[in-house]
C-alpha cells in the first residue's frame, strides 16, 4: 500500500524534488565526504538534482527516493573527482609541453573551413540549439533557458555537454578541438 507521501510524489515529480531539497545539507555533507570543498559538494548536489529530475520517472518505488538520490549524489561526486584528476593531468602535461603557436584570426580573404558549422549540424538538435543561442547569437544562458523552457541549471549542463560533443566532432573532422584552429585550417 502506498503511503500518502509516496502517492503524492508519484503524481507530482516537483514534490519529490522539493522533498530532496528540504534535506540539502544532508546531501551536501554526503558529497563533501568525497569532495571536501563545500562549493564542490554543492555543485555536485545541484547536478545530482538535475539528473534526478530528468530520471525521476525511472524510480519504481517512491519510498526509496532518498536512497536512490543518495546514489546519484555519490556518483556525481565521483564524476567530479575524476574530472578534477583529468584536469590536473592536463595541466601537468601543458606545463611540460611547449605552448601552441598563436593563430591569427582569419580575415575576409582567407579560406575558412565549414567543419565547425557542419559539426554543429550533426549534433543533436538540443545541443545545436543551445550552442547556436549562447555561442553564435551571444545569448545569456538564462535567456536561452527561458526560451527553451528549461531550468538555468539544465541549460548550463546542456551547454557543457554540447561543447564537449562539438569538440569531439571537430576532432574527428579536422583533427582539432579548437574552433579558432578550425577556422584557419585548409581542409575546406
VENUR-V134419 format. One record per helix or strand of 2 or more residues. SS is the DSSP state (H for helix, E for strand). FROM is the first residue (numbers start at 1). TO is the last residue. If there is no record, write none. Layout:
<<SS | FROM | TO> <SS | FROM | TO>>
This chain:
<<H | 4 | 11> <H | 13 | 21> <H | 24 | 35> <H | 38 | 58> <H | 62 | 96> <H | 115 | 122> <H | 125 | 136> <H | 141 | 148> <H | 152 | 174> <H | 179 | 183>>
